[in-house]
Amino acid sequence: MLPRGASSMPPPPNPAAYFPPPRVTLPSGLEILRTYSGAVIFLEILFGTIVWILVACTQIPLPLLQGWVMFVAVTSWFLSIAFLCVFLFGYANRIALNWNQMDFLFHGATFVFYFGAFLLQAATTSLHYFPRKFNSTSQEKILANHEYNISIAASV
């Protein structure tokens, strides 16, 4: 039997919920390179460098389109290096952020920018057969054959 005034119901939950601070589940130091996130950052740096070099090797027939491609390649390259350094040097443990969410947002934004750059580079590549000057009698193309091949590689 229950004592007088006691009930069999549990006490109501505390209205002030406690949310623990976010934990960094990504490792610090060189261990970051063994995770999927570290591998993706490394590939972003590698392929960003390749795109940067390939676009810089061609003549720029459409500066507005390929200027954006270069901006995305260079900016993403620097941001990927900075993001990797945050984990390599252990700054992630000192900065109170939800690093799992930050990692997801970083890779998502980088994907969107690289996909947009891919579309613009592919659009530039598709104009290969158009003449450079419409009013001239010469049939010089926007991209020479060698530059066309480099532009295809940069698009891929």
C-alpha positions as CSV (number, residue, x, y, z in Angstrom):
1,M,0.0,0.0,0.0
2,L,1.2,3.5,-0.8
3,P,1.6,6.1,2.0
4,R,-1.0,8.8,2.3
5,G,-0.6,11.5,-0.4
6,A,1.6,9.4,-2.7
7,S,0.6,8.4,-6.1
8,S,1.8,5.7,-8.5
9,M,2.5,8.3,-11.2
10,P,6.0,9.4,-11.9
11,P,6.8,13.1,-11.3
12,P,6.3,15.4,-14.3
13,P,9.4,16.1,-16.4
14,N,11.4,19.2,-15.7
15,P,10.2,21.9,-18.2
16,A,13.7,23.3,-18.6
17,A,15.2,20.7,-20.9
18,Y,18.9,20.1,-20.9
19,F,20.6,19.9,-24.2
20,P,24.3,18.9,-24.0
21,P,26.8,20.9,-25.9
22,P,27.6,19.5,-29.4
23,R,30.4,17.0,-29.5
24,V,33.0,16.9,-32.2
25,T,32.9,13.4,-33.6
26,L,35.4,14.1,-36.3
27,P,39.0,13.4,-35.1
28,S,41.7,16.0,-34.8
29,G,45.2,15.7,-36.2
30,L,46.2,13.3,-39.0
31,E,43.3,11.0,-38.0
32,I,41.0,13.3,-39.9
33,L,42.5,12.0,-43.2
34,R,41.2,8.5,-42.3
35,T,37.5,9.6,-42.3
36,Y,35.2,10.1,-45.2
37,S,35.1,13.9,-44.5
38,G,38.9,14.1,-44.6
39,A,39.0,12.1,-47.8
40,V,36.4,14.4,-49.4
41,I,38.3,17.5,-48.4
42,F,41.5,16.0,-49.8
43,L,39.8,15.2,-53.1
44,E,38.3,18.8,-53.2
45,I,41.8,20.2,-52.8
46,L,43.2,17.8,-55.5
47,F,40.5,18.3,-58.1
48,G,40.2,22.0,-57.3
49,T,43.9,22.3,-58.1
50,I,43.5,20.4,-61.4
51,V,40.5,22.5,-62.5
52,W,42.4,25.7,-61.6
53,I,45.4,24.6,-63.7
54,L,43.3,23.4,-66.7
55,V,41.2,26.6,-66.9
56,A,44.3,28.7,-66.5
57,C,46.0,26.9,-69.4
58,T,43.3,27.9,-71.9
59,Q,42.6,31.1,-73.6
60,I,39.5,32.7,-72.1
61,P,36.9,33.1,-74.8
62,L,34.1,34.0,-72.4
63,P,35.6,35.8,-69.5
64,L,32.4,36.0,-67.5
65,L,31.7,32.3,-67.5
66,Q,35.3,31.1,-67.0
67,G,36.0,33.9,-64.5
68,W,33.3,32.4,-62.3
69,V,34.8,28.9,-62.7
70,M,38.2,30.2,-61.7
71,F,36.7,32.0,-58.7
72,V,34.9,28.9,-57.5
73,A,38.1,26.7,-58.0
74,V,40.4,29.1,-56.2
75,T,38.0,30.1,-53.4
76,S,37.0,26.5,-52.7
77,W,40.6,25.4,-52.8
78,F,41.6,28.0,-50.1
79,L,38.5,27.2,-48.0
80,S,39.1,23.5,-48.2
81,I,42.7,24.0,-47.0
82,A,41.5,26.2,-44.2
83,F,38.8,23.7,-43.2
84,L,41.3,20.9,-43.2
85,C,43.7,22.9,-41.1
86,V,41.0,23.5,-38.5
87,F,41.0,19.7,-37.8
88,L,44.7,19.0,-38.5
89,F,45.8,21.6,-35.8
90,G,43.0,20.8,-33.3
91,Y,41.2,24.1,-33.5
92,A,37.9,22.2,-33.7
93,N,38.2,21.3,-30.1
94,R,38.7,25.0,-29.1
95,I,35.9,26.5,-31.2
96,A,32.4,25.8,-29.8
97,L,30.5,24.9,-33.0
98,N,28.5,21.9,-34.1
99,W,31.3,20.6,-36.4
100,N,29.2,17.8,-37.7
101,Q,26.6,20.3,-39.1
102,M,29.4,22.6,-40.2
103,D,31.0,19.8,-42.1
104,F,27.7,18.9,-43.8
105,L,27.1,22.5,-44.7
106,F,30.6,23.0,-46.0
107,H,30.5,20.0,-48.3
108,G,27.0,20.9,-49.5
109,A,27.9,24.5,-50.4
110,T,31.1,23.3,-52.1
111,F,29.1,20.8,-54.1
112,V,26.6,23.5,-55.2
113,F,29.4,25.9,-56.3
114,Y,31.4,23.2,-58.1
115,F,28.2,22.0,-59.9
116,G,27.5,25.5,-61.0
117,A,31.1,25.9,-62.2
118,F,30.8,22.6,-64.1
119,L,27.7,23.8,-65.9
120,L,29.4,27.1,-66.9
121,Q,32.6,25.3,-68.1
122,A,30.5,22.7,-70.0
123,A,28.6,25.6,-71.6
124,T,31.8,27.2,-72.7
125,T,33.1,23.9,-74.0
126,S,29.9,23.4,-76.0
127,L,30.5,26.6,-78.0
128,H,33.6,25.0,-79.6
129,Y,32.3,25.0,-83.1
130,F,31.1,28.7,-83.2
131,P,33.4,31.2,-85.0
132,R,35.3,33.7,-82.8
133,K,34.1,36.7,-84.9
134,F,30.9,36.4,-86.8
135,N,31.6,39.3,-89.2
136,S,35.1,38.1,-90.3
137,T,35.9,35.9,-93.3
138,S,38.2,33.7,-91.3
139,Q,36.8,30.6,-89.7
140,E,38.7,30.7,-86.4
141,K,36.8,28.8,-83.7
142,I,36.2,30.0,-80.2
143,L,38.4,27.2,-78.8
144,A,41.2,25.5,-80.7
145,N,41.3,21.7,-80.7
146,H,43.9,21.6,-78.0
147,E,42.0,24.1,-75.8
148,Y,38.8,22.2,-76.5
149,N,40.3,19.0,-75.1
150,I,41.6,20.9,-72.0
151,S,38.2,22.5,-71.5
152,I,36.6,19.0,-71.6
153,A,39.0,17.8,-69.0
154,A,38.3,20.9,-66.8
155,S,34.5,20.2,-67.2
156,V,34.9,16.6,-66.1
